[in-house]
Amino acid sequence: MAEYHKGRRFSSREEDGLPPRSDEEIARKMAMLDDFNARREAVPPEERIHLSSRFGDDDFNNDDVPRNPDGSRKDRNEAPQEESS
C-alpha cells in the first residue's frame, strides 16, 4: 500500500500496476549510475558545487519547518513582491 510522507506518495511499481523491472533494465540503470558517480568523483573536491537542498535529505529532517501545499519549505521561497502603483 502506498505511503504518504509530507505530501509525497511512495509506492512500489506493482502497487501502481507496473510490471517489475527486468534484470537488463536494472543492469542498464546501475551502469548509468556508476558512470555518473565516476564522473562526479573525477572532479576535485574544491571544484565541486553543492546541489540544492531540494535534492538532499532536508525534507526528512526538518519536521518543524512550515511547508507549502506542494511540500516545499516556506522559508526557502521568497515572499511575493507587491507592485507599486
Backbone atoms as SQL, in Angstrom:
CREATE TABLE atoms (id INTEGER PRIMARY KEY, chain TEXT, resi INTEGER, resn TEXT, atom TEXT, x REAL, y REAL, z REAL);
INSERT INTO atoms VALUES
  (1, 'A', 1, 'MET', 'N', 0.844, -1.175, 0.000),
  (2, 'A', 1, 'MET', 'CA', 0.000, 0.000, 0.000),
  (3, 'A', 1, 'MET', 'C', 0.893, 1.244, 0.000),
  (4, 'A', 2, 'ALA', 'N', 0.487, 2.226, -0.780),
  (5, 'A', 2, 'ALA', 'CA', 1.270, 3.455, -0.879),
  (6, 'A', 2, 'ALA', 'C', 1.307, 4.165, 0.473),
  (7, 'A', 3, 'GLU', 'N', 2.451, 4.771, 0.761),
  (8, 'A', 3, 'GLU', 'CA', 2.613, 5.543, 1.986),
  (9, 'A', 3, 'GLU', 'C', 2.787, 7.007, 1.621),
  (10, 'A', 4, 'TYR', 'N', 2.327, 7.880, 2.486),
  (11, 'A', 4, 'TYR', 'CA', 2.447, 9.315, 2.269),
  (12, 'A', 4, 'TYR', 'C', 3.299, 9.921, 3.366),
  (13, 'A', 5, 'HIS', 'N', 4.227, 10.779, 2.971),
  (14, 'A', 5, 'HIS', 'CA', 5.090, 11.464, 3.925),
  (15, 'A', 5, 'HIS', 'C', 5.282, 12.885, 3.447),
  (16, 'A', 6, 'LYS', 'N', 4.815, 13.832, 4.227),
  (17, 'A', 6, 'LYS', 'CA', 4.938, 15.257, 3.916),
  (18, 'A', 6, 'LYS', 'C', 4.447, 15.583, 2.506),
  (19, 'A', 7, 'GLY', 'N', 3.308, 15.046, 2.164),
  (20, 'A', 7, 'GLY', 'CA', 2.694, 15.357, 0.884),
  (21, 'A', 7, 'GLY', 'C', 3.246, 14.583, -0.292),
  (22, 'A', 8, 'ARG', 'N', 4.131, 13.658, -0.039),
  (23, 'A', 8, 'ARG', 'CA', 4.699, 12.873, -1.133),
  (24, 'A', 8, 'ARG', 'C', 4.228, 11.432, -1.013),
  (25, 'A', 9, 'ARG', 'N', 3.995, 10.823, -2.162),
  (26, 'A', 9, 'ARG', 'CA', 3.485, 9.452, -2.207),
  (27, 'A', 9, 'ARG', 'C', 4.631, 8.506, -2.551),
  (28, 'A', 10, 'PHE', 'N', 4.765, 7.426, -1.774),
  (29, 'A', 10, 'PHE', 'CA', 5.780, 6.407, -2.008),
  (30, 'A', 10, 'PHE', 'C', 5.071, 5.075, -2.209),
  (31, 'A', 11, 'SER', 'N', 5.353, 4.425, -3.338),
  (32, 'A', 11, 'SER', 'CA', 4.726, 3.139, -3.614),
  (33, 'A', 11, 'SER', 'C', 5.667, 2.308, -4.476),
  (34, 'A', 12, 'SER', 'N', 5.365, 1.019, -4.583),
  (35, 'A', 12, 'SER', 'CA', 6.158, 0.140, -5.443),
  (36, 'A', 12, 'SER', 'C', 5.574, 0.165, -6.848),
  (37, 'A', 13, 'ARG', 'N', 6.342, -0.330, -7.799),
  (38, 'A', 13, 'ARG', 'CA', 5.850, -0.407, -9.185),
  (39, 'A', 13, 'ARG', 'C', 4.608, -1.293, -9.256),
  (40, 'A', 14, 'GLU', 'N', 4.624, -2.378, -8.524),
  (41, 'A', 14, 'GLU', 'CA', 3.496, -3.303, -8.550),
  (42, 'A', 14, 'GLU', 'C', 2.225, -2.638, -8.019),
  (43, 'A', 15, 'GLU', 'N', 2.372, -1.812, -6.982),
  (44, 'A', 15, 'GLU', 'CA', 1.206, -1.107, -6.434),
  (45, 'A', 15, 'GLU', 'C', 0.624, -0.132, -7.444),
  (46, 'A', 16, 'ASP', 'N', 1.465, 0.363, -8.340),
  (47, 'A', 16, 'ASP', 'CA', 0.997, 1.295, -9.363),
  (48, 'A', 16, 'ASP', 'C', 0.566, 0.587, -10.637),
  (49, 'A', 17, 'GLY', 'N', 0.547, -0.741, -10.610),
  (50, 'A', 17, 'GLY', 'CA', 0.092, -1.508, -11.769),
  (51, 'A', 17, 'GLY', 'C', 1.150, -1.656, -12.848),
  (52, 'A', 18, 'LEU', 'N', 2.419, -1.451, -12.510),
  (53, 'A', 18, 'LEU', 'CA', 3.502, -1.582, -13.483),
  (54, 'A', 18, 'LEU', 'C', 4.212, -2.912, -13.278),
  (55, 'A', 19, 'PRO', 'N', 4.755, -3.478, -14.364),
  (56, 'A', 19, 'PRO', 'CA', 5.482, -4.744, -14.208),
  (57, 'A', 19, 'PRO', 'C', 6.813, -4.504, -13.512),
  (58, 'A', 20, 'PRO', 'N', 7.355, -5.530, -12.865),
  (59, 'A', 20, 'PRO', 'CA', 8.670, -5.363, -12.233),
  (60, 'A', 20, 'PRO', 'C', 9.740, -5.111, -13.297),
  (61, 'A', 21, 'ARG', 'N', 10.809, -4.429, -12.917),
  (62, 'A', 21, 'ARG', 'CA', 11.894, -4.141, -13.862),
  (63, 'A', 21, 'ARG', 'C', 12.631, -5.439, -14.205),
  (64, 'A', 22, 'SER', 'N', 13.053, -5.520, -15.467),
  (65, 'A', 22, 'SER', 'CA', 13.814, -6.689, -15.911),
  (66, 'A', 22, 'SER', 'C', 15.256, -6.576, -15.412),
  (67, 'A', 23, 'ASP', 'N', 15.955, -7.704, -15.396),
  (68, 'A', 23, 'ASP', 'CA', 17.354, -7.699, -14.982),
  (69, 'A', 23, 'ASP', 'C', 18.195, -6.807, -15.899),
  (70, 'A', 24, 'GLU', 'N', 17.869, -6.808, -17.191),
  (71, 'A', 24, 'GLU', 'CA', 18.601, -5.966, -18.143),
  (72, 'A', 24, 'GLU', 'C', 18.384, -4.488, -17.839),
  (73, 'A', 25, 'GLU', 'N', 17.153, -4.114, -17.526),
  (74, 'A', 25, 'GLU', 'CA', 16.861, -2.713, -17.220),
  (75, 'A', 25, 'GLU', 'C', 17.575, -2.278, -15.936),
  (76, 'A', 26, 'ILE', 'N', 17.571, -3.141, -14.936),
  (77, 'A', 26, 'ILE', 'CA', 18.267, -2.829, -13.686),
  (78, 'A', 26, 'ILE', 'C', 19.754, -2.672, -13.943),
  (79, 'A', 27, 'ALA', 'N', 20.348, -3.582, -14.746),
  (80, 'A', 27, 'ALA', 'CA', 21.781, -3.501, -15.053),
  (81, 'A', 27, 'ALA', 'C', 22.094, -2.214, -15.817),
  (82, 'A', 28, 'ARG', 'N', 21.237, -1.820, -16.748),
  (83, 'A', 28, 'ARG', 'CA', 21.459, -0.589, -17.521),
  (84, 'A', 28, 'ARG', 'C', 21.401, 0.636, -16.611),
  (85, 'A', 29, 'LYS', 'N', 20.441, 0.677, -15.711),
  (86, 'A', 29, 'LYS', 'CA', 20.322, 1.810, -14.774),
  (87, 'A', 29, 'LYS', 'C', 21.515, 1.876, -13.829),
  (88, 'A', 30, 'MET', 'N', 21.968, 0.726, -13.348),
  (89, 'A', 30, 'MET', 'CA', 23.128, 0.701, -12.460),
  (90, 'A', 30, 'MET', 'C', 24.386, 1.158, -13.193),
  (91, 'A', 31, 'ALA', 'N', 24.515, 0.798, -14.479),
  (92, 'A', 31, 'ALA', 'CA', 25.658, 1.253, -15.271),
  (93, 'A', 31, 'ALA', 'C', 25.624, 2.764, -15.442),
  (94, 'A', 32, 'MET', 'N', 24.439, 3.326, -15.645),
  (95, 'A', 32, 'MET', 'CA', 24.303, 4.782, -15.759),
  (96, 'A', 32, 'MET', 'C', 24.707, 5.456, -14.447),
  (97, 'A', 33, 'LEU', 'N', 24.289, 4.882, -13.329),
  (98, 'A', 33, 'LEU', 'CA', 24.636, 5.440, -12.028),
  (99, 'A', 33, 'LEU', 'C', 26.141, 5.345, -11.769),
  (100, 'A', 34, 'ASP', 'N', 26.741, 4.218, -12.142),
  (101, 'A', 34, 'ASP', 'CA', 28.188, 4.063, -11.990),
  (102, 'A', 34, 'ASP', 'C', 28.941, 5.086, -12.826),
  (103, 'A', 35, 'ASP', 'N', 28.467, 5.338, -14.052),
  (104, 'A', 35, 'ASP', 'CA', 29.098, 6.341, -14.914),
  (105, 'A', 35, 'ASP', 'C', 28.994, 7.732, -14.296),
  (106, 'A', 36, 'PHE', 'N', 27.819, 8.068, -13.786),
  (107, 'A', 36, 'PHE', 'CA', 27.623, 9.366, -13.140),
  (108, 'A', 36, 'PHE', 'C', 28.556, 9.523, -11.948),
  (109, 'A', 37, 'ASN', 'N', 28.614, 8.500, -11.095),
  (110, 'A', 37, 'ASN', 'CA', 29.471, 8.575, -9.908),
  (111, 'A', 37, 'ASN', 'C', 30.949, 8.686, -10.286),
  (112, 'A', 38, 'ALA', 'N', 31.374, 7.996, -11.343),
  (113, 'A', 38, 'ALA', 'CA', 32.766, 8.083, -11.780),
  (114, 'A', 38, 'ALA', 'C', 33.094, 9.497, -12.256),
  (115, 'A', 39, 'ARG', 'N', 32.170, 10.099, -13.035),
  (116, 'A', 39, 'ARG', 'CA', 32.403, 11.478, -13.497),
  (117, 'A', 39, 'ARG', 'C', 32.392, 12.452, -12.337),
  (118, 'A', 40, 'ARG', 'N', 31.519, 12.245, -11.362),
  (119, 'A', 40, 'ARG', 'CA', 31.450, 13.130, -10.200),
  (120, 'A', 40, 'ARG', 'C', 32.718, 13.014, -9.361),
  (121, 'A', 41, 'GLU', 'N', 33.196, 11.813, -9.144),
  (122, 'A', 41, 'GLU', 'CA', 34.402, 11.609, -8.348),
  (123, 'A', 41, 'GLU', 'C', 35.650, 12.146, -9.041),
  (124, 'A', 42, 'ALA', 'N', 35.605, 12.301, -10.375),
  (125, 'A', 42, 'ALA', 'CA', 36.759, 12.812, -11.121),
  (126, 'A', 42, 'ALA', 'C', 36.959, 14.314, -10.902),
  (127, 'A', 43, 'VAL', 'N', 35.935, 15.002, -10.419),
  (128, 'A', 43, 'VAL', 'CA', 36.040, 16.438, -10.164),
  (129, 'A', 43, 'VAL', 'C', 36.715, 16.648, -8.808),
  (130, 'A', 44, 'PRO', 'N', 37.749, 17.485, -8.761),
  (131, 'A', 44, 'PRO', 'CA', 38.416, 17.735, -7.474),
  (132, 'A', 44, 'PRO', 'C', 37.430, 18.327, -6.461),
  (133, 'A', 45, 'PRO', 'N', 37.550, 17.971, -5.180),
  (134, 'A', 45, 'PRO', 'CA', 36.603, 18.437, -4.165),
  (135, 'A', 45, 'PRO', 'C', 36.435, 19.950, -4.124),
  (136, 'A', 46, 'GLU', 'N', 37.515, 20.701, -4.361),
  (137, 'A', 46, 'GLU', 'CA', 37.408, 22.165, -4.285),
  (138, 'A', 46, 'GLU', 'C', 36.649, 22.753, -5.475),
  (139, 'A', 47, 'GLU', 'N', 36.421, 21.975, -6.521),
  (140, 'A', 47, 'GLU', 'CA', 35.691, 22.470, -7.691),
  (141, 'A', 47, 'GLU', 'C', 34.255, 21.975, -7.745),
  (142, 'A', 48, 'ARG', 'N', 33.867, 21.133, -6.817),
  (143, 'A', 48, 'ARG', 'CA', 32.508, 20.593, -6.817),
  (144, 'A', 48, 'ARG', 'C', 31.528, 21.660, -6.361),
  (145, 'A', 49, 'ILE', 'N', 30.333, 21.602, -6.922),
  (146, 'A', 49, 'ILE', 'CA', 29.279, 22.515, -6.494),
  (147, 'A', 49, 'ILE', 'C', 28.305, 21.734, -5.622),
  (148, 'A', 50, 'HIS', 'N', 27.696, 22.440, -4.696),
  (149, 'A', 50, 'HIS', 'CA', 26.735, 21.811, -3.803),
  (150, 'A', 50, 'HIS', 'C', 25.365, 21.805, -4.468),
  (151, 'A', 51, 'LEU', 'N', 24.713, 20.640, -4.494),
  (152, 'A', 51, 'LEU', 'CA', 23.369, 20.577, -5.040),
  (153, 'A', 51, 'LEU', 'C', 22.403, 21.242, -4.078),
  (154, 'A', 52, 'SER', 'N', 21.393, 21.820, -4.620),
  (155, 'A', 52, 'SER', 'CA', 20.355, 22.439, -3.805),
  (156, 'A', 52, 'SER', 'C', 19.813, 21.433, -2.810),
  (157, 'A', 53, 'SER', 'N', 19.367, 21.920, -1.667),
  (158, 'A', 53, 'SER', 'CA', 18.819, 21.018, -0.654),
  (159, 'A', 53, 'SER', 'C', 17.572, 20.299, -1.156),
  (160, 'A', 54, 'ARG', 'N', 17.025, 20.765, -2.258),
  (161, 'A', 54, 'ARG', 'CA', 15.876, 20.083, -2.838),
  (162, 'A', 54, 'ARG', 'C', 16.249, 18.642, -3.184),
  (163, 'A', 55, 'PHE', 'N', 17.521, 18.415, -3.470),
  (164, 'A', 55, 'PHE', 'CA', 17.974, 17.094, -3.858),
  (165, 'A', 55, 'PHE', 'C', 18.593, 16.328, -2.703),
  (166, 'A', 56, 'GLY', 'N', 18.573, 16.892, -1.519),
  (167, 'A', 56, 'GLY', 'CA', 19.159, 16.228, -0.363),
  (168, 'A', 56, 'GLY', 'C', 18.092, 15.620, 0.526),
  (169, 'A', 57, 'ASP', 'N', 18.470, 15.296, 1.740),
  (170, 'A', 57, 'ASP', 'CA', 17.527, 14.683, 2.669),
  (171, 'A', 57, 'ASP', 'C', 16.899, 15.723, 3.585),
  (172, 'A', 58, 'ASP', 'N', 16.992, 16.984, 3.192),
  (173, 'A', 58, 'ASP', 'CA', 16.484, 18.077, 4.002),
  (174, 'A', 58, 'ASP', 'C', 14.993, 17.918, 4.314),
  (175, 'A', 59, 'ASP', 'N', 14.235, 17.406, 3.362),
  (176, 'A', 59, 'ASP', 'CA', 12.795, 17.274, 3.567),
  (177, 'A', 59, 'ASP', 'C', 12.443, 16.289, 4.670),
  (178, 'A', 60, 'PHE', 'N', 13.362, 15.408, 5.020),
  (179, 'A', 60, 'PHE', 'CA', 13.061, 14.395, 6.008),
  (180, 'A', 60, 'PHE', 'C', 13.620, 14.730, 7.378),
  (181, 'A', 61, 'ASN', 'N', 14.362, 15.826, 7.497),
  (182, 'A', 61, 'ASN', 'CA', 14.997, 16.146, 8.769),
  (183, 'A', 61, 'ASN', 'C', 14.369, 17.320, 9.499),
  (184, 'A', 62, 'ASN', 'N', 13.524, 18.080, 8.870),
  (185, 'A', 62, 'ASN', 'CA', 13.000, 19.306, 9.475),
  (186, 'A', 62, 'ASN', 'C', 11.490, 19.229, 9.639),
  (187, 'A', 63, 'ASP', 'N', 11.044, 18.508, 10.651),
  (188, 'A', 63, 'ASP', 'CA', 9.612, 18.377, 10.878),
  (189, 'A', 63, 'ASP', 'C', 8.977, 19.665, 11.365),
  (190, 'A', 64, 'ASP', 'N', 9.784, 20.573, 11.916),
  (191, 'A', 64, 'ASP', 'CA', 9.233, 21.800, 12.479),
  (192, 'A', 64, 'ASP', 'C', 9.171, 22.950, 11.466),
  (193, 'A', 65, 'VAL', 'N', 9.618, 22.742, 10.238),
  (194, 'A', 65, 'VAL', 'CA', 9.633, 23.806, 9.231),
  (195, 'A', 65, 'VAL', 'C', 8.271, 23.865, 8.546),
  (196, 'A', 66, 'PRO', 'N', 7.660, 25.056, 8.485),
  (197, 'A', 66, 'PRO', 'CA', 6.367, 25.169, 7.799),
  (198, 'A', 66, 'PRO', 'C', 6.506, 24.842, 6.319),
  (199, 'A', 67, 'ARG', 'N', 5.496, 24.215, 5.763),
  (200, 'A', 67, 'ARG', 'CA', 5.532, 23.761, 4.369),
  (201, 'A', 67, 'ARG', 'C', 4.405, 24.376, 3.559),
  (202, 'A', 68, 'ASN', 'N', 4.669, 24.523, 2.261),
  (203, 'A', 68, 'ASN', 'CA', 3.650, 24.935, 1.304),
  (204, 'A', 68, 'ASN', 'C', 2.808, 23.710, 0.949),
  (205, 'A', 69, 'PRO', 'N', 1.661, 23.901, 0.300),
  (206, 'A', 69, 'PRO', 'CA', 0.833, 22.744, -0.073),
  (207, 'A', 69, 'PRO', 'C', 1.556, 21.751, -0.976),
  (208, 'A', 70, 'ASP', 'N', 2.542, 22.212, -1.758),
  (209, 'A', 70, 'ASP', 'CA', 3.271, 21.295, -2.627),
  (210, 'A', 70, 'ASP', 'C', 4.397, 20.566, -1.905),
  (211, 'A', 71, 'GLY', 'N', 4.579, 20.812, -0.609),
  (212, 'A', 71, 'GLY', 'CA', 5.601, 20.135, 0.165),
  (213, 'A', 71, 'GLY', 'C', 6.898, 20.899, 0.281),
  (214, 'A', 72, 'SER', 'N', 7.056, 21.987, -0.490),
  (215, 'A', 72, 'SER', 'CA', 8.294, 22.760, -0.404),
  (216, 'A', 72, 'SER', 'C', 8.315, 23.575, 0.887),
  (217, 'A', 73, 'ARG', 'N', 9.511, 23.937, 1.297),
  (218, 'A', 73, 'ARG', 'CA', 9.663, 24.693, 2.544),
  (219, 'A', 73, 'ARG', 'C', 9.257, 26.141, 2.335),
  (220, 'A', 74, 'LYS', 'N', 8.476, 26.681, 3.261),
  (221, 'A', 74, 'LYS', 'CA', 8.050, 28.079, 3.154),
  (222, 'A', 74, 'LYS', 'C', 9.220, 29.030, 3.356),
  (223, 'A', 75, 'ASP', 'N', 10.201, 28.646, 4.171),
  (224, 'A', 75, 'ASP', 'CA', 11.314, 29.550, 4.429),
  (225, 'A', 75, 'ASP', 'C', 12.310, 29.596, 3.274),
  (226, 'A', 76, 'ARG', 'N', 12.142, 28.780, 2.265),
  (227, 'A', 76, 'ARG', 'CA', 13.041, 28.792, 1.114),
  (228, 'A', 76, 'ARG', 'C', 12.454, 29.573, -0.055),
  (229, 'A', 77, 'ASN', 'N', 11.183, 29.914, 0.020),
  (230, 'A', 77, 'ASN', 'CA', 10.538, 30.648, -1.064),
  (231, 'A', 77, 'ASN', 'C', 10.430, 32.115, -0.690),
  (232, 'A', 78, 'GLU', 'N', 10.762, 32.963, -1.639),
  (233, 'A', 78, 'GLU', 'CA', 10.661, 34.387, -1.368),
  (234, 'A', 78, 'GLU', 'C', 9.194, 34.798, -1.304),
  (235, 'A', 79, 'ALA', 'N', 8.926, 35.792, -0.462),
  (236, 'A', 79, 'ALA', 'CA', 7.564, 36.313, -0.375),
  (237, 'A', 79, 'ALA', 'C', 7.257, 37.076, -1.663),
  (238, 'A', 80, 'PRO', 'N', 6.013, 36.992, -2.142),
  (239, 'A', 80, 'PRO', 'CA', 5.659, 37.729, -3.349),
  (240, 'A', 80, 'PRO', 'C', 5.874, 39.237, -3.154),
  (241, 'A', 81, 'GLN', 'N', 6.423, 39.866, -4.159),
  (242, 'A', 81, 'GLN', 'CA', 6.651, 41.301, -4.115),
  (243, 'A', 81, 'GLN', 'C', 5.387, 42.042, -4.535),
  (244, 'A', 82, 'GLU', 'N', 5.027, 43.041, -3.746),
  (245, 'A', 82, 'GLU', 'CA', 3.851, 43.849, -4.100),
  (246, 'A', 82, 'GLU', 'C', 4.265, 44.879, -5.129),
  (247, 'A', 83, 'GLU', 'N', 3.400, 45.045, -6.125),
  (248, 'A', 83, 'GLU', 'CA', 3.691, 46.030, -7.159),
  (249, 'A', 83, 'GLU', 'C', 3.298, 47.413, -6.664),
  (250, 'A', 84, 'SER', 'N', 4.169, 48.389, -6.902),
  (251, 'A', 84, 'SER', 'CA', 3.847, 49.759, -6.501),
  (252, 'A', 84, 'SER', 'C', 3.117, 50.439, -7.650),
  (253, 'A', 85, 'SER', 'N', 2.116, 51.253, -7.299),
  (254, 'A', 85, 'SER', 'CA', 1.333, 51.916, -8.338),
  (255, 'A', 85, 'SER', 'C', 1.796, 53.320, -8.569);
